[in-house]
Amino acid sequence: MSYQTGLSGLSASSSDLDVIGNNIANANTVGFKSGTAEFADMYANSVATATSQQIGIGTQLSEVQQQFSQGTITTTNQALNVAINGNGFFQMSNNGTLTYSRNGVFQLDKNGFITNAEGLDLMGYAANSSGIINTAQTVPLTVPTANIAPQATTKITAGLNLNAQDNIMLGTPTVTAGATNTGSLTTTGATITNAAAGTNTDKYTINFTSATAYTVTDTTLGTSTSGTYTAGTAITLGNGESITFSGTPASGDSYTVTQNPTTFNQNSSSTYNYSTSTTAYDSLGGSQTVNMYFAKTGSGTWDVYAGTSTGTATLVGTANFNSSGTLVSTTNASGVATSTLGAFSLSIPTTDGSGTPQNITLNMASTTQYGGKDGVNSLSTNGYAAGTLTSFTVGSDGTLTGNYSNGQTAALGQIVLANFSNQNGLVDLGNNEYGQTAASGVAQISTPGSTNHGVLQGGAVENSNVDLTSELVNLITAQRNYQANAQTIKTQQAVDQTLINL
């Protein structure tokens, strides 16, 4: 037994204690990976004939191996806290020198760059102003604070239900006496008895064939019915109107009843059945309210009007529904069939310097006519005003998404991950940073979730993977090893003292 053997044991135990102590000290360090001291025995060189007589001369530290197992993930709700779940490292730049880390605690510097506590820039793929990510190379990621540009509204999509039982927009019918009437008939006029009846739009003629008989002809449909005349008793016209006479008719007397359509007036709700509105944006982000009005003009037929709330609404077309309530045809204001079913064209003026007039397509293709309340099932526009950045989030694939005050979102960039063939070949640089070496192999850069790269969790951090219970047990073991090696030196000292005393 020699002092050298004991000293090597003391040195190894001391190194083991250092590694364990370092693990314990970093139990709360975000992204820290614990280390394990690995040892190897030592033998003196020997000739081939004496190999069976080799005596070890102690131990030595062969390496400190990092344990890259997954740490637990804790939610922090901080937008720029990012945890890696799986393989990979964040790529960081120190003035162009690349390092790698599992510490996902980031912040914005005064220039809008995403950095860690040491001021190193987080690397990733940049996005252009349209939110398209360029994967050609990694660059320091920034969070732009410029407004997102507005987009002019070109399309309004309205999915409505127009009540099939709504009244047809008609006024009191017009009654005209025949030019050759000789009887003593008088009339109080025609009365609408069922405002929703489709035959209210027909034209009728009442011909008296005698003082007690008449024939009603629907000149629109070309049908006739006959009846017996009784003074003061209403004569039915179709299924939605009636007319009352008093006096005695003469054969050949006649009266004509003509429909009287209601003139549309956007300021009078009695001239339309239903209205709704939405906001349209121009090319500068200015907004105007666009009102839409729907007036039932016949069974399954609706006139559609549209215009700004500060302007005048005009007829943009007519929508026709079949007996199943499905939209089957649409015509424009001139009565010509639209090129696309349910698509009406309208123009609104602008006054803020944007292009005028602003042409918009009102698409009602999904509108139905069912019995029930008039209402909106869906209503959307494709434009928006300029917006300022209000918040941002990190997706599992590393995409940094900005949320803007106008309700829009846009990709601001994408965080990448670096993986290595041999993670234990990395050199520990401190501050939770690792450097690439020949032993680690080159960094394999890819987006999170691809190949063998882990995924990201925004608003969270990866805790240290140090198991305090195990480390405290290891600490006791290392202490005992140190004491045992000290004992070998003490024993060697006793042997030497015995020899001296001979």
C-alpha positions as CSV (number, residue, x, y, z in Angstrom):
1,M,0.0,0.0,0.0
2,S,1.4,3.5,-0.9
3,Y,0.6,7.1,-0.2
4,Q,0.0,7.5,-4.0
5,T,-2.9,5.2,-4.0
6,G,-4.6,6.9,-1.0
7,L,-3.9,10.3,-2.4
8,S,-5.5,9.4,-5.7
9,G,-8.5,8.1,-3.9
10,L,-8.8,11.3,-1.9
11,S,-8.5,13.3,-5.1
12,A,-11.2,11.2,-6.8
13,S,-13.5,11.5,-3.8
14,S,-12.9,15.2,-3.7
15,S,-13.8,15.5,-7.4
16,D,-16.9,13.4,-6.7
17,L,-17.9,15.7,-3.9
18,D,-17.4,18.7,-6.2
19,V,-19.6,17.3,-8.8
20,I,-22.4,16.4,-6.4
21,G,-22.1,19.8,-4.7
22,N,-22.4,21.5,-8.1
23,N,-25.5,19.5,-8.8
24,I,-27.1,20.4,-5.5
25,A,-26.1,24.1,-5.9
26,N,-27.9,24.1,-9.3
27,A,-31.1,22.3,-8.2
28,N,-33.1,25.4,-9.0
29,T,-31.2,26.5,-12.1
30,V,-33.5,26.5,-15.1
31,G,-32.5,24.0,-17.8
32,F,-29.5,22.7,-15.7
33,K,-28.3,19.2,-16.5
34,S,-26.8,17.2,-13.6
35,G,-23.3,15.7,-13.9
36,T,-21.9,12.4,-12.8
37,A,-18.3,11.8,-12.0
38,E,-16.9,8.8,-13.8
39,F,-13.7,7.2,-12.6
40,A,-11.0,4.8,-13.9
41,D,-8.4,2.7,-12.2
42,M,-4.6,3.2,-12.7
43,Y,-1.9,0.6,-13.2
44,A,1.8,1.0,-13.7
45,N,3.3,-0.1,-17.0
46,S,4.4,-3.7,-16.9
47,V,6.2,-6.2,-19.1
48,A,4.2,-9.0,-20.7
49,T,5.6,-11.7,-18.4
50,A,4.4,-9.9,-15.3
51,T,0.8,-9.1,-16.2
52,S,-0.5,-11.5,-13.5
53,Q,1.4,-9.6,-10.8
54,Q,0.0,-6.1,-11.6
55,I,-1.0,-4.0,-8.6
56,G,-3.2,-1.0,-9.1
57,I,-1.7,2.4,-8.1
58,G,-5.0,4.2,-7.5
59,T,-7.9,5.9,-9.4
60,Q,-8.4,8.9,-11.6
61,L,-11.3,11.0,-12.8
62,S,-12.0,9.9,-16.4
63,E,-14.9,12.3,-17.2
64,V,-17.8,14.2,-15.8
65,Q,-20.8,13.0,-17.8
66,Q,-23.8,15.3,-18.2
67,Q,-27.2,13.7,-17.7
68,F,-29.3,15.2,-20.5
69,S,-32.6,13.7,-19.2
70,Q,-35.8,15.7,-19.4
71,G,-36.4,18.1,-16.5
72,T,-39.9,18.8,-15.3
73,I,-41.8,21.6,-17.0
74,T,-43.3,24.4,-14.9
75,T,-45.8,26.9,-16.3
76,T,-44.9,30.6,-15.7
77,N,-47.4,32.4,-18.0
78,Q,-44.5,34.6,-19.1
79,A,-44.7,35.0,-22.9
80,L,-41.0,34.7,-23.5
81,N,-40.4,31.8,-21.2
82,V,-40.0,28.7,-23.4
83,A,-39.4,25.1,-22.4
84,I,-38.0,22.3,-24.5
85,N,-39.8,19.0,-24.2
86,G,-37.5,16.4,-25.8
87,N,-34.2,16.7,-27.6
88,G,-32.5,19.9,-28.6
89,F,-30.9,23.1,-27.5
90,F,-31.7,26.8,-28.1
91,Q,-29.1,28.3,-30.5
92,M,-27.7,31.5,-29.0
93,S,-25.4,34.1,-30.6
94,N,-22.8,36.0,-28.7
95,N,-21.8,38.6,-31.3
96,G,-21.7,35.9,-33.9
97,T,-20.2,33.2,-31.8
98,L,-22.8,30.4,-31.5
99,T,-23.5,28.6,-28.2
100,Y,-26.3,26.3,-27.1
101,S,-28.5,26.2,-24.1
102,R,-31.6,24.6,-22.5
103,N,-32.4,27.7,-20.4
104,G,-35.6,29.1,-22.0
105,V,-35.9,32.3,-19.9
106,F,-35.8,35.1,-22.5
107,Q,-36.6,38.8,-22.6
108,L,-36.6,41.7,-25.0
109,D,-33.7,44.2,-25.1
110,K,-34.1,47.8,-26.0
111,N,-33.8,47.1,-29.7
112,G,-36.5,44.4,-29.7
113,F,-34.1,41.4,-29.9
114,I,-35.0,38.3,-27.9
115,T,-32.1,37.7,-25.5
116,N,-31.2,35.7,-22.4
117,A,-30.0,37.0,-19.0
118,E,-26.4,37.3,-20.4
119,G,-27.6,39.3,-23.4
120,L,-27.1,36.6,-25.9
121,D,-29.4,36.7,-28.9
122,L,-31.9,33.8,-29.5
123,M,-31.5,32.5,-33.0
124,G,-34.3,31.3,-35.4
125,Y,-35.9,31.9,-38.7
126,A,-37.1,35.4,-39.5
127,A,-40.5,36.3,-40.9
128,N,-41.3,39.0,-43.5
129,S,-44.0,41.7,-43.2
130,S,-46.5,39.2,-44.6
131,G,-45.8,36.6,-41.9
132,I,-43.9,34.3,-44.3
133,I,-41.0,32.5,-42.6
134,N,-37.6,32.3,-44.3
135,T,-35.9,29.0,-43.4
136,A,-32.8,29.7,-45.5
137,Q,-30.7,30.7,-42.4
138,T,-30.9,31.4,-38.7
139,V,-30.8,35.0,-37.6
140,P,-31.3,36.8,-34.2
141,L,-35.0,36.9,-33.6
142,T,-36.8,40.2,-33.0
143,V,-40.3,41.2,-32.1
144,P,-41.3,44.1,-34.4
145,T,-43.3,46.8,-32.9
146,A,-44.5,48.4,-36.1
147,N,-48.2,48.5,-36.9
148,I,-49.7,45.7,-39.0
149,A,-50.9,47.3,-42.3
150,P,-54.6,47.6,-42.9
151,Q,-56.4,45.5,-45.6
152,A,-59.3,46.9,-47.6
153,T,-62.6,45.0,-47.4
154,T,-63.5,43.4,-50.7
155,K,-66.0,40.8,-49.6
156,I,-68.8,40.6,-47.1
157,T,-70.1,37.1,-46.4
158,A,-73.6,36.9,-44.9
159,G,-75.3,33.7,-43.9
160,L,-78.8,34.7,-43.0
161,N,-82.3,33.3,-42.6
162,L,-85.1,35.3,-44.1
163,N,-88.4,34.4,-42.6
164,A,-90.7,32.8,-45.2
165,Q,-93.7,34.0,-43.2
166,D,-92.8,37.7,-43.3
167,N,-95.2,40.1,-44.8
168,I,-94.8,41.1,-48.4
169,M,-93.9,44.8,-48.7
170,L,-97.2,46.0,-50.3
171,G,-99.4,48.9,-49.5
172,T,-103.2,49.1,-49.9
173,P,-104.2,47.8,-53.4
174,T,-105.4,50.3,-56.0
175,V,-109.0,49.8,-57.2
176,T,-110.0,51.2,-60.6
177,A,-113.6,51.1,-61.9
178,G,-114.3,50.1,-65.5
179,A,-115.1,52.9,-68.0
180,T,-118.5,51.4,-69.0
181,N,-120.0,50.8,-65.5
182,T,-123.8,51.6,-65.5
183,G,-124.8,50.1,-62.2
184,S,-125.0,51.8,-58.8
185,L,-122.1,50.0,-57.3
186,T,-119.7,51.7,-54.8
187,T,-116.7,50.2,-53.1
188,T,-114.8,50.8,-49.9
189,G,-111.7,49.4,-51.7
190,A,-109.6,46.2,-51.5
191,T,-108.2,45.1,-48.2
192,I,-105.2,42.8,-47.6
193,T,-106.3,40.0,-45.3
194,N,-103.1,38.0,-45.2
195,A,-100.0,40.2,-45.7
196,A,-97.7,37.2,-46.3
197,A,-99.8,35.6,-49.1
198,G,-98.0,35.2,-52.4
199,T,-101.1,36.1,-54.5
200,N,-101.1,39.6,-53.0
201,T,-98.7,40.5,-55.9
202,D,-101.3,39.4,-58.5
203,K,-103.6,41.7,-60.5
204,Y,-107.3,41.0,-60.3
205,T,-110.4,41.9,-62.4
206,I,-114.0,41.6,-61.0
207,N,-116.6,41.4,-63.8
208,F,-120.3,41.4,-63.0
209,T,-122.3,39.2,-65.3
210,S,-125.6,40.2,-63.8
211,A,-127.0,42.1,-60.8
212,T,-126.3,39.0,-58.7
213,A,-123.3,37.2,-60.3
214,Y,-119.6,38.0,-60.8
215,T,-116.4,36.5,-62.0
216,V,-113.0,37.1,-60.4
217,T,-110.0,36.8,-62.8
218,D,-106.4,36.6,-61.6
219,T,-104.9,38.2,-64.7
220,T,-101.4,37.4,-63.4
221,L,-102.1,33.7,-63.3
222,G,-104.9,33.6,-65.9
223,T,-107.3,31.8,-63.5
224,S,-111.0,32.7,-62.8
225,T,-113.6,31.9,-60.2
226,S,-117.3,32.8,-60.1
227,G,-119.7,33.7,-57.3
228,T,-123.0,35.1,-56.2
229,Y,-123.0,38.8,-55.3
230,T,-124.5,40.0,-52.0
231,A,-124.2,43.7,-51.3
232,G,-121.9,44.4,-48.4
233,T,-120.4,40.9,-48.4
234,A,-116.6,40.7,-49.1
235,I,-115.5,39.1,-52.4
236,T,-112.3,37.0,-51.9
237,L,-109.3,37.8,-54.2
238,G,-106.8,35.1,-54.2
239,N,-105.9,34.0,-50.7
240,G,-104.8,37.3,-49.3
241,E,-107.1,40.0,-50.3
242,S,-110.8,40.9,-50.4
243,I,-113.0,43.7,-51.8
244,T,-116.4,44.9,-50.6
245,F,-119.2,46.5,-52.7
246,S,-122.5,48.1,-51.9
247,G,-125.3,49.0,-54.3
248,T,-126.6,47.1,-57.3
249,P,-124.3,46.2,-60.2
250,A,-125.3,46.0,-63.8
251,S,-124.2,43.3,-66.3
252,G,-120.8,44.4,-67.7
253,D,-119.7,46.4,-64.7
254,S,-116.0,45.8,-63.8
255,Y,-113.3,46.7,-61.4
256,T,-109.6,46.2,-61.5
257,V,-107.4,45.6,-58.3
258,T,-103.7,46.3,-58.8
259,Q,-100.8,45.6,-56.4
260,N,-99.2,48.6,-54.7
261,P,-95.5,47.9,-53.9
262,T,-94.1,49.7,-50.9
263,T,-91.4,52.2,-51.8
264,F,-88.2,51.3,-49.9
265,N,-87.0,53.9,-47.4
266,Q,-84.0,53.0,-45.3
267,N,-85.2,55.4,-42.6
268,S,-88.5,53.6,-42.2
269,S,-88.6,50.0,-40.9
270,S,-92.1,49.6,-42.3
271,T,-90.6,49.5,-45.8
272,Y,-88.4,46.5,-45.3
273,N,-88.6,43.2,-43.3
274,Y,-85.1,42.9,-41.9
275,S,-81.8,44.7,-41.7
276,T,-78.3,44.0,-40.4
277,S,-74.9,45.7,-40.6
278,T,-71.2,45.2,-40.6
279,T,-68.0,47.2,-40.7
280,A,-66.0,47.7,-43.9
281,Y,-62.4,49.0,-44.0
282,D,-60.7,50.9,-46.8
283,S,-57.1,50.7,-48.0
284,L,-56.0,53.2,-45.3
285,G,-57.8,51.3,-42.5
286,G,-60.7,53.8,-42.3
287,S,-63.9,52.1,-41.3
288,Q,-67.5,52.6,-42.3
289,T,-70.7,50.8,-41.3
290,V,-72.4,49.0,-44.2
291,N,-76.1,48.5,-43.7
292,M,-78.0,45.8,-45.5
293,Y,-81.8,45.7,-45.9
294,F,-84.1,42.9,-47.1
295,A,-87.6,43.5,-48.3
296,K,-89.9,40.6,-49.3
297,T,-91.5,41.4,-52.6
298,G,-93.2,38.1,-53.3
299,S,-93.4,34.5,-52.4
300,G,-89.7,33.5,-52.1
301,T,-88.5,36.8,-53.6
302,W,-86.5,39.4,-51.7
303,D,-85.0,42.7,-52.8
304,V,-81.6,43.4,-51.3
305,Y,-80.4,47.0,-50.6
306,A,-77.1,48.1,-49.2
307,G,-75.2,51.3,-48.4
308,T,-73.2,53.1,-45.7
309,S,-74.9,54.3,-42.6
310,T,-74.1,57.9,-43.6
311,G,-75.2,57.5,-47.2
312,T,-78.1,56.2,-49.2
313,A,-78.8,52.5,-49.5
314,T,-79.6,51.4,-53.1
315,L,-81.0,48.2,-54.6
316,V,-78.1,45.8,-55.3
317,G,-80.2,42.8,-56.5
318,T,-82.9,40.3,-55.9
319,A,-82.7,36.9,-54.3
320,N,-85.1,34.0,-55.2
321,F,-85.8,30.9,-53.0
322,N,-87.5,27.7,-53.9
323,S,-90.2,25.9,-51.9
324,S,-87.5,24.2,-49.8
325,G,-86.1,27.6,-48.6
326,T,-82.9,27.2,-50.7
327,L,-81.5,30.1,-52.7
328,V,-81.8,29.2,-56.3
329,S,-81.1,32.4,-58.3
330,T,-80.0,36.0,-57.9
331,T,-80.2,39.0,-60.2
332,N,-78.5,42.3,-60.0
333,A,-80.2,45.7,-59.8
334,S,-80.8,45.6,-63.6
335,G,-82.5,42.2,-63.4
336,V,-79.6,40.3,-65.0
337,A,-78.5,37.1,-63.4
338,T,-75.4,37.4,-61.3
339,S,-72.3,35.5,-62.5
340,T,-72.1,33.8,-59.1
341,L,-75.1,32.6,-57.1
342,G,-75.7,34.9,-54.2
343,A,-73.0,37.4,-55.1
344,F,-74.1,41.1,-55.3
345,S,-71.9,44.0,-56.2
346,L,-72.0,47.3,-54.3
347,S,-69.8,50.4,-54.2
348,I,-69.3,52.7,-51.2
349,P,-67.7,56.1,-51.3
350,T,-64.6,57.0,-49.2
351,T,-63.4,60.4,-48.1
352,D,-60.0,59.8,-46.4
353,G,-57.8,59.6,-49.5
354,S,-58.1,55.9,-50.1
355,G,-59.3,54.5,-53.4
356,T,-62.9,55.5,-54.2
357,P,-65.4,54.1,-54.8
358,Q,-64.6,51.0,-52.9
359,N,-66.0,47.9,-54.6
360,I,-67.3,45.2,-52.4
361,T,-69.0,41.8,-53.1
362,L,-71.9,40.8,-50.8
363,N,-72.0,37.0,-50.8
364,M,-75.3,35.6,-49.6
365,A,-74.9,32.1,-51.0
366,S,-75.6,30.4,-47.7
367,T,-78.7,32.4,-46.9
368,T,-81.9,30.4,-46.4
369,Q,-85.6,31.2,-46.3
370,Y,-87.2,29.1,-43.6
371,G,-90.2,29.7,-41.4
372,G,-88.8,31.3,-38.3
373,K,-87.2,34.5,-37.2
374,D,-85.1,36.7,-39.5
375,G,-81.5,36.6,-38.2
376,V,-77.8,36.2,-38.8
377,N,-76.1,32.8,-38.8
378,S,-72.8,34.1,-39.9
379,L,-71.4,37.5,-40.9
380,S,-67.8,38.3,-41.8
381,T,-65.7,40.7,-43.8
382,N,-62.1,40.1,-45.1
383,G,-60.7,43.5,-44.3
384,Y,-59.3,45.1,-41.1
385,A,-57.9,48.3,-39.8
386,A,-54.2,48.9,-38.9
387,G,-53.3,47.2,-35.6
388,T,-50.6,47.5,-32.9
389,L,-48.9,44.5,-31.3
390,T,-50.7,43.6,-28.0
391,S,-49.1,40.2,-27.2
392,F,-47.4,37.2,-28.6
393,T,-47.2,33.5,-28.1
394,V,-44.8,30.7,-28.9
395,G,-46.3,27.6,-30.5
396,S,-45.1,24.0,-30.1
397,D,-43.3,24.2,-33.5
398,G,-41.5,27.4,-32.3
399,T,-43.6,29.8,-34.3
400,L,-43.7,33.2,-32.6
401,T,-47.2,34.6,-33.3
402,G,-48.1,38.2,-32.7
403,N,-51.6,39.2,-31.7
404,Y,-52.7,42.7,-32.8
405,S,-55.3,45.2,-31.6
406,N,-57.3,44.7,-34.8
407,G,-57.9,41.0,-34.0
408,Q,-55.4,39.8,-36.5
409,T,-52.4,37.5,-36.0
410,A,-49.1,37.2,-37.8
411,A,-46.0,35.1,-37.6
412,L,-43.1,37.1,-36.3
413,G,-40.5,34.3,-36.6
414,Q,-39.7,30.8,-35.6
415,I,-37.4,29.5,-32.9
416,V,-35.2,26.6,-34.0
417,L,-33.5,23.8,-32.1
418,A,-30.1,22.3,-32.4
419,N,-29.3,18.7,-31.8
420,F,-26.0,16.8,-31.6
421,S,-24.9,13.3,-32.4
422,N,-23.0,13.2,-29.1
423,Q,-24.4,15.6,-26.5
424,N,-21.7,14.7,-24.0
425,G,-19.1,15.9,-26.5
426,L,-20.3,19.5,-25.8
427,V,-18.1,21.7,-23.7
428,D,-19.8,23.4,-20.7
429,L,-19.1,27.1,-20.9
430,G,-21.0,28.1,-17.8
431,N,-24.2,30.2,-17.6
432,N,-26.1,27.2,-18.9
433,E,-24.3,27.5,-22.2
434,Y,-22.6,24.7,-24.2
435,G,-20.1,25.0,-27.0
436,Q,-19.8,22.7,-30.0
437,T,-16.7,20.5,-30.3
438,A,-15.3,17.9,-32.7
439,A,-16.5,15.3,-30.3
440,S,-20.1,16.5,-30.2
441,G,-20.4,16.7,-34.0
442,V,-22.0,19.6,-35.9
443,A,-25.2,21.2,-34.8
444,Q,-28.3,19.7,-36.5
445,I,-30.6,22.7,-36.9
446,S,-34.3,22.1,-37.5
447,T,-37.7,23.3,-36.4
448,P,-39.2,21.9,-33.2
449,G,-41.2,18.8,-33.6
450,S,-39.3,17.6,-36.8
451,T,-37.1,14.5,-37.0
452,N,-35.5,13.9,-33.6
453,H,-36.0,17.4,-32.3
454,G,-38.3,18.1,-29.3
455,V,-41.3,20.5,-29.2
456,L,-41.6,23.8,-27.4
457,Q,-44.0,24.9,-24.7
458,G,-44.5,28.7,-24.4
459,G,-45.1,30.3,-21.1
460,A,-43.1,27.6,-19.3
461,V,-39.6,26.7,-18.3
462,E,-37.7,23.4,-17.9
463,N,-36.6,22.8,-14.4
464,S,-33.2,21.4,-13.4
465,N,-33.1,17.6,-13.7
466,V,-31.2,17.3,-10.4
467,D,-32.8,14.7,-8.0
468,L,-32.0,16.1,-4.6
469,T,-32.8,12.9,-2.8
470,S,-30.4,10.9,-4.9
471,E,-27.7,13.6,-4.7
472,L,-27.9,13.7,-0.9
473,V,-27.5,9.9,-0.8
474,N,-24.5,10.3,-3.2
475,L,-23.1,13.0,-1.0
476,I,-23.0,10.6,2.0
477,T,-21.4,7.9,-0.2
478,A,-18.7,10.2,-1.5
479,Q,-18.0,11.4,2.1
480,R,-17.5,7.8,3.2
481,N,-15.2,7.2,0.3
482,Y,-13.2,10.2,1.2
483,Q,-12.9,9.0,4.8
484,A,-11.9,5.4,3.7
485,N,-9.2,6.8,1.4
486,A,-7.9,8.9,4.3
487,Q,-7.8,5.7,6.3
488,T,-5.5,4.0,3.8
489,I,-3.0,6.9,4.2
490,K,-3.2,6.5,8.0
491,T,-2.6,2.8,7.7
492,Q,0.4,3.4,5.4
493,Q,1.7,5.8,8.0
494,A,1.4,3.2,10.7
495,V,3.3,0.6,8.6
496,D,6.1,3.1,8.0
497,Q,6.3,3.9,11.7
498,T,6.6,0.2,12.5
499,L,9.6,0.0,10.1
500,I,11.2,3.0,11.6
501,N,10.9,1.5,15.1
502,L,12.7,-1.7,14.1
